[in-house]
Amino acid sequence: MYGYDDKLRPEKANLVIRRRYIDHLANDLGFQRRADGGVNVVISEYDLHGPGMELLKRIKQQYAVKFVERQARKVGTRVKQERRQDGTIVMRLVR
């Protein structure tokens, strides 16, 4: 992972999104796989307290949407989504 100065940072990640592809981040954003199957986010302190927090919220929201869709397919239902003006997503399961 690289920082704002294009120097290699000590953090490691399995999946890296380069900062040039993310608006307003100073450093690369990474994700590490955990032994329990979860994921840790690798983000600099600087980005965490700036626009990076908003980006992480959107990533978590989209992950949750995909998770619900996957679970719904397993039980034979589908998901209807409604995105509200404030950015929240309302999901309904339909047979």
Chimera marker file (.cmm) of the C-alpha trace (Angstrom):
<marker_set name="trace">
<marker id="1" x="0.000" y="0.000" z="0.000" r="1" g="1" b="0" radius="0.5"/>
<marker id="2" x="1.199" y="3.494" z="-0.835" r="1" g="1" b="0" radius="0.5"/>
<marker id="3" x="0.749" y="6.792" z="0.954" r="1" g="1" b="0" radius="0.5"/>
<marker id="4" x="0.101" y="10.346" z="-0.161" r="1" g="1" b="0" radius="0.5"/>
<marker id="5" x="3.782" y="10.768" z="-1.024" r="1" g="1" b="0" radius="0.5"/>
<marker id="6" x="3.816" y="7.635" z="-3.228" r="1" g="1" b="0" radius="0.5"/>
<marker id="7" x="6.079" y="5.881" z="-0.719" r="1" g="1" b="0" radius="0.5"/>
<marker id="8" x="5.416" y="2.332" z="0.375" r="1" g="1" b="0" radius="0.5"/>
<marker id="9" x="3.581" y="2.117" z="3.710" r="1" g="1" b="0" radius="0.5"/>
<marker id="10" x="4.192" y="-0.694" z="6.238" r="1" g="1" b="0" radius="0.5"/>
<marker id="11" x="0.556" y="-1.900" z="6.193" r="1" g="1" b="0" radius="0.5"/>
<marker id="12" x="-0.303" y="-4.989" z="4.144" r="1" g="1" b="0" radius="0.5"/>
<marker id="13" x="-3.644" y="-5.965" z="2.622" r="1" g="1" b="0" radius="0.5"/>
<marker id="14" x="-5.084" y="-8.759" z="0.461" r="1" g="1" b="0" radius="0.5"/>
<marker id="15" x="-7.118" y="-6.328" z="-1.615" r="1" g="1" b="0" radius="0.5"/>
<marker id="16" x="-5.931" y="-2.785" z="-2.274" r="1" g="1" b="0" radius="0.5"/>
<marker id="17" x="-7.778" y="0.115" z="-3.894" r="1" g="1" b="0" radius="0.5"/>
<marker id="18" x="-5.261" y="2.691" z="-5.055" r="1" g="1" b="0" radius="0.5"/>
<marker id="19" x="-5.911" y="6.235" z="-3.885" r="1" g="1" b="0" radius="0.5"/>
<marker id="20" x="-5.979" y="7.559" z="-7.436" r="1" g="1" b="0" radius="0.5"/>
<marker id="21" x="-9.244" y="5.634" z="-7.930" r="1" g="1" b="0" radius="0.5"/>
<marker id="22" x="-10.843" y="7.032" z="-4.774" r="1" g="1" b="0" radius="0.5"/>
<marker id="23" x="-11.809" y="10.692" z="-4.599" r="1" g="1" b="0" radius="0.5"/>
<marker id="24" x="-10.339" y="12.643" z="-1.699" r="1" g="1" b="0" radius="0.5"/>
<marker id="25" x="-8.273" y="9.889" z="-0.048" r="1" g="1" b="0" radius="0.5"/>
<marker id="26" x="-4.641" y="10.622" z="0.726" r="1" g="1" b="0" radius="0.5"/>
<marker id="27" x="-3.551" y="6.968" z="0.961" r="1" g="1" b="0" radius="0.5"/>
<marker id="28" x="-4.460" y="3.585" z="-0.516" r="1" g="1" b="0" radius="0.5"/>
<marker id="29" x="-7.361" y="1.714" z="1.058" r="1" g="1" b="0" radius="0.5"/>
<marker id="30" x="-6.965" y="-1.979" z="1.828" r="1" g="1" b="0" radius="0.5"/>
<marker id="31" x="-8.830" y="-5.010" z="3.100" r="1" g="1" b="0" radius="0.5"/>
<marker id="32" x="-7.244" y="-7.920" z="4.995" r="1" g="1" b="0" radius="0.5"/>
<marker id="33" x="-8.779" y="-11.359" z="5.336" r="1" g="1" b="0" radius="0.5"/>
<marker id="34" x="-9.044" y="-12.606" z="8.913" r="1" g="1" b="0" radius="0.5"/>
<marker id="35" x="-8.681" y="-16.233" z="9.974" r="1" g="1" b="0" radius="0.5"/>
<marker id="36" x="-12.350" y="-16.279" z="11.061" r="1" g="1" b="0" radius="0.5"/>
<marker id="37" x="-13.485" y="-15.352" z="7.536" r="1" g="1" b="0" radius="0.5"/>
<marker id="38" x="-14.073" y="-11.689" z="8.325" r="1" g="1" b="0" radius="0.5"/>
<marker id="39" x="-12.363" y="-8.680" z="6.849" r="1" g="1" b="0" radius="0.5"/>
<marker id="40" x="-10.354" y="-5.860" z="8.411" r="1" g="1" b="0" radius="0.5"/>
<marker id="41" x="-10.181" y="-2.460" z="6.759" r="1" g="1" b="0" radius="0.5"/>
<marker id="42" x="-6.713" y="-0.966" z="6.384" r="1" g="1" b="0" radius="0.5"/>
<marker id="43" x="-7.041" y="2.818" z="6.285" r="1" g="1" b="0" radius="0.5"/>
<marker id="44" x="-4.740" y="5.572" z="7.494" r="1" g="1" b="0" radius="0.5"/>
<marker id="45" x="-5.629" y="7.644" z="10.554" r="1" g="1" b="0" radius="0.5"/>
<marker id="46" x="-5.702" y="10.719" z="8.345" r="1" g="1" b="0" radius="0.5"/>
<marker id="47" x="-8.244" y="9.231" z="5.925" r="1" g="1" b="0" radius="0.5"/>
<marker id="48" x="-10.286" y="7.644" z="8.692" r="1" g="1" b="0" radius="0.5"/>
<marker id="49" x="-11.136" y="11.050" z="10.134" r="1" g="1" b="0" radius="0.5"/>
<marker id="50" x="-11.791" y="12.645" z="6.783" r="1" g="1" b="0" radius="0.5"/>
<marker id="51" x="-13.698" y="11.566" z="3.690" r="1" g="1" b="0" radius="0.5"/>
<marker id="52" x="-12.614" y="7.961" z="4.215" r="1" g="1" b="0" radius="0.5"/>
<marker id="53" x="-15.259" y="7.468" z="6.885" r="1" g="1" b="0" radius="0.5"/>
<marker id="54" x="-18.025" y="8.343" z="4.426" r="1" g="1" b="0" radius="0.5"/>
<marker id="55" x="-16.513" y="5.973" z="1.864" r="1" g="1" b="0" radius="0.5"/>
<marker id="56" x="-16.389" y="3.161" z="4.438" r="1" g="1" b="0" radius="0.5"/>
<marker id="57" x="-20.050" y="3.731" z="5.284" r="1" g="1" b="0" radius="0.5"/>
<marker id="58" x="-20.991" y="3.356" z="1.606" r="1" g="1" b="0" radius="0.5"/>
<marker id="59" x="-18.850" y="0.215" z="1.233" r="1" g="1" b="0" radius="0.5"/>
<marker id="60" x="-20.429" y="-1.364" z="4.329" r="1" g="1" b="0" radius="0.5"/>
<marker id="61" x="-23.895" y="-0.457" z="3.081" r="1" g="1" b="0" radius="0.5"/>
<marker id="62" x="-23.295" y="-2.080" z="-0.308" r="1" g="1" b="0" radius="0.5"/>
<marker id="63" x="-21.790" y="-5.155" z="1.341" r="1" g="1" b="0" radius="0.5"/>
<marker id="64" x="-24.909" y="-5.481" z="3.512" r="1" g="1" b="0" radius="0.5"/>
<marker id="65" x="-27.177" y="-5.146" z="0.459" r="1" g="1" b="0" radius="0.5"/>
<marker id="66" x="-25.302" y="-7.911" z="-1.394" r="1" g="1" b="0" radius="0.5"/>
<marker id="67" x="-25.371" y="-10.122" z="1.715" r="1" g="1" b="0" radius="0.5"/>
<marker id="68" x="-29.156" y="-9.735" z="2.094" r="1" g="1" b="0" radius="0.5"/>
<marker id="69" x="-29.687" y="-10.444" z="-1.625" r="1" g="1" b="0" radius="0.5"/>
<marker id="70" x="-27.576" y="-13.609" z="-1.385" r="1" g="1" b="0" radius="0.5"/>
<marker id="71" x="-29.458" y="-14.830" z="1.691" r="1" g="1" b="0" radius="0.5"/>
<marker id="72" x="-32.818" y="-14.058" z="0.079" r="1" g="1" b="0" radius="0.5"/>
<marker id="73" x="-31.922" y="-16.168" z="-2.969" r="1" g="1" b="0" radius="0.5"/>
<marker id="74" x="-31.052" y="-19.081" z="-0.669" r="1" g="1" b="0" radius="0.5"/>
<marker id="75" x="-34.581" y="-19.095" z="0.786" r="1" g="1" b="0" radius="0.5"/>
<marker id="76" x="-36.341" y="-18.524" z="-2.526" r="1" g="1" b="0" radius="0.5"/>
<marker id="77" x="-37.223" y="-14.862" z="-2.220" r="1" g="1" b="0" radius="0.5"/>
<marker id="78" x="-36.046" y="-11.736" z="-3.945" r="1" g="1" b="0" radius="0.5"/>
<marker id="79" x="-35.317" y="-8.252" z="-2.684" r="1" g="1" b="0" radius="0.5"/>
<marker id="80" x="-37.022" y="-5.021" z="-3.674" r="1" g="1" b="0" radius="0.5"/>
<marker id="81" x="-34.981" y="-1.952" z="-2.851" r="1" g="1" b="0" radius="0.5"/>
<marker id="82" x="-35.904" y="1.652" z="-2.351" r="1" g="1" b="0" radius="0.5"/>
<marker id="83" x="-33.204" y="4.261" z="-1.907" r="1" g="1" b="0" radius="0.5"/>
<marker id="84" x="-34.324" y="7.259" z="0.094" r="1" g="1" b="0" radius="0.5"/>
<marker id="85" x="-33.099" y="10.810" z="-0.385" r="1" g="1" b="0" radius="0.5"/>
<marker id="86" x="-30.982" y="10.620" z="2.773" r="1" g="1" b="0" radius="0.5"/>
<marker id="87" x="-29.047" y="7.666" z="1.330" r="1" g="1" b="0" radius="0.5"/>
<marker id="88" x="-30.672" y="4.920" z="3.368" r="1" g="1" b="0" radius="0.5"/>
<marker id="89" x="-31.848" y="1.799" z="1.590" r="1" g="1" b="0" radius="0.5"/>
<marker id="90" x="-35.131" y="0.121" z="2.470" r="1" g="1" b="0" radius="0.5"/>
<marker id="91" x="-35.254" y="-3.535" z="1.477" r="1" g="1" b="0" radius="0.5"/>
<marker id="92" x="-38.326" y="-5.783" z="1.277" r="1" g="1" b="0" radius="0.5"/>
<marker id="93" x="-38.290" y="-9.532" z="0.704" r="1" g="1" b="0" radius="0.5"/>
<marker id="94" x="-40.852" y="-10.708" z="-1.848" r="1" g="1" b="0" radius="0.5"/>
<marker id="95" x="-41.826" y="-14.209" z="-2.892" r="1" g="1" b="0" radius="0.5"/>
<link id1="1" id2="2" r="1" g="1" b="0" radius="0.2"/>
<link id1="2" id2="3" r="1" g="1" b="0" radius="0.2"/>
<link id1="3" id2="4" r="1" g="1" b="0" radius="0.2"/>
<link id1="4" id2="5" r="1" g="1" b="0" radius="0.2"/>
<link id1="5" id2="6" r="1" g="1" b="0" radius="0.2"/>
<link id1="6" id2="7" r="1" g="1" b="0" radius="0.2"/>
<link id1="7" id2="8" r="1" g="1" b="0" radius="0.2"/>
<link id1="8" id2="9" r="1" g="1" b="0" radius="0.2"/>
<link id1="9" id2="10" r="1" g="1" b="0" radius="0.2"/>
<link id1="10" id2="11" r="1" g="1" b="0" radius="0.2"/>
<link id1="11" id2="12" r="1" g="1" b="0" radius="0.2"/>
<link id1="12" id2="13" r="1" g="1" b="0" radius="0.2"/>
<link id1="13" id2="14" r="1" g="1" b="0" radius="0.2"/>
<link id1="14" id2="15" r="1" g="1" b="0" radius="0.2"/>
<link id1="15" id2="16" r="1" g="1" b="0" radius="0.2"/>
<link id1="16" id2="17" r="1" g="1" b="0" radius="0.2"/>
<link id1="17" id2="18" r="1" g="1" b="0" radius="0.2"/>
<link id1="18" id2="19" r="1" g="1" b="0" radius="0.2"/>
<link id1="19" id2="20" r="1" g="1" b="0" radius="0.2"/>
<link id1="20" id2="21" r="1" g="1" b="0" radius="0.2"/>
<link id1="21" id2="22" r="1" g="1" b="0" radius="0.2"/>
<link id1="22" id2="23" r="1" g="1" b="0" radius="0.2"/>
<link id1="23" id2="24" r="1" g="1" b="0" radius="0.2"/>
<link id1="24" id2="25" r="1" g="1" b="0" radius="0.2"/>
<link id1="25" id2="26" r="1" g="1" b="0" radius="0.2"/>
<link id1="26" id2="27" r="1" g="1" b="0" radius="0.2"/>
<link id1="27" id2="28" r="1" g="1" b="0" radius="0.2"/>
<link id1="28" id2="29" r="1" g="1" b="0" radius="0.2"/>
<link id1="29" id2="30" r="1" g="1" b="0" radius="0.2"/>
<link id1="30" id2="31" r="1" g="1" b="0" radius="0.2"/>
<link id1="31" id2="32" r="1" g="1" b="0" radius="0.2"/>
<link id1="32" id2="33" r="1" g="1" b="0" radius="0.2"/>
<link id1="33" id2="34" r="1" g="1" b="0" radius="0.2"/>
<link id1="34" id2="35" r="1" g="1" b="0" radius="0.2"/>
<link id1="35" id2="36" r="1" g="1" b="0" radius="0.2"/>
<link id1="36" id2="37" r="1" g="1" b="0" radius="0.2"/>
<link id1="37" id2="38" r="1" g="1" b="0" radius="0.2"/>
<link id1="38" id2="39" r="1" g="1" b="0" radius="0.2"/>
<link id1="39" id2="40" r="1" g="1" b="0" radius="0.2"/>
<link id1="40" id2="41" r="1" g="1" b="0" radius="0.2"/>
<link id1="41" id2="42" r="1" g="1" b="0" radius="0.2"/>
<link id1="42" id2="43" r="1" g="1" b="0" radius="0.2"/>
<link id1="43" id2="44" r="1" g="1" b="0" radius="0.2"/>
<link id1="44" id2="45" r="1" g="1" b="0" radius="0.2"/>
<link id1="45" id2="46" r="1" g="1" b="0" radius="0.2"/>
<link id1="46" id2="47" r="1" g="1" b="0" radius="0.2"/>
<link id1="47" id2="48" r="1" g="1" b="0" radius="0.2"/>
<link id1="48" id2="49" r="1" g="1" b="0" radius="0.2"/>
<link id1="49" id2="50" r="1" g="1" b="0" radius="0.2"/>
<link id1="50" id2="51" r="1" g="1" b="0" radius="0.2"/>
<link id1="51" id2="52" r="1" g="1" b="0" radius="0.2"/>
<link id1="52" id2="53" r="1" g="1" b="0" radius="0.2"/>
<link id1="53" id2="54" r="1" g="1" b="0" radius="0.2"/>
<link id1="54" id2="55" r="1" g="1" b="0" radius="0.2"/>
<link id1="55" id2="56" r="1" g="1" b="0" radius="0.2"/>
<link id1="56" id2="57" r="1" g="1" b="0" radius="0.2"/>
<link id1="57" id2="58" r="1" g="1" b="0" radius="0.2"/>
<link id1="58" id2="59" r="1" g="1" b="0" radius="0.2"/>
<link id1="59" id2="60" r="1" g="1" b="0" radius="0.2"/>
<link id1="60" id2="61" r="1" g="1" b="0" radius="0.2"/>
<link id1="61" id2="62" r="1" g="1" b="0" radius="0.2"/>
<link id1="62" id2="63" r="1" g="1" b="0" radius="0.2"/>
<link id1="63" id2="64" r="1" g="1" b="0" radius="0.2"/>
<link id1="64" id2="65" r="1" g="1" b="0" radius="0.2"/>
<link id1="65" id2="66" r="1" g="1" b="0" radius="0.2"/>
<link id1="66" id2="67" r="1" g="1" b="0" radius="0.2"/>
<link id1="67" id2="68" r="1" g="1" b="0" radius="0.2"/>
<link id1="68" id2="69" r="1" g="1" b="0" radius="0.2"/>
<link id1="69" id2="70" r="1" g="1" b="0" radius="0.2"/>
<link id1="70" id2="71" r="1" g="1" b="0" radius="0.2"/>
<link id1="71" id2="72" r="1" g="1" b="0" radius="0.2"/>
<link id1="72" id2="73" r="1" g="1" b="0" radius="0.2"/>
<link id1="73" id2="74" r="1" g="1" b="0" radius="0.2"/>
<link id1="74" id2="75" r="1" g="1" b="0" radius="0.2"/>
<link id1="75" id2="76" r="1" g="1" b="0" radius="0.2"/>
<link id1="76" id2="77" r="1" g="1" b="0" radius="0.2"/>
<link id1="77" id2="78" r="1" g="1" b="0" radius="0.2"/>
<link id1="78" id2="79" r="1" g="1" b="0" radius="0.2"/>
<link id1="79" id2="80" r="1" g="1" b="0" radius="0.2"/>
<link id1="80" id2="81" r="1" g="1" b="0" radius="0.2"/>
<link id1="81" id2="82" r="1" g="1" b="0" radius="0.2"/>
<link id1="82" id2="83" r="1" g="1" b="0" radius="0.2"/>
<link id1="83" id2="84" r="1" g="1" b="0" radius="0.2"/>
<link id1="84" id2="85" r="1" g="1" b="0" radius="0.2"/>
<link id1="85" id2="86" r="1" g="1" b="0" radius="0.2"/>
<link id1="86" id2="87" r="1" g="1" b="0" radius="0.2"/>
<link id1="87" id2="88" r="1" g="1" b="0" radius="0.2"/>
<link id1="88" id2="89" r="1" g="1" b="0" radius="0.2"/>
<link id1="89" id2="90" r="1" g="1" b="0" radius="0.2"/>
<link id1="90" id2="91" r="1" g="1" b="0" radius="0.2"/>
<link id1="91" id2="92" r="1" g="1" b="0" radius="0.2"/>
<link id1="92" id2="93" r="1" g="1" b="0" radius="0.2"/>
<link id1="93" id2="94" r="1" g="1" b="0" radius="0.2"/>
<link id1="94" id2="95" r="1" g="1" b="0" radius="0.2"/>
</marker_set>
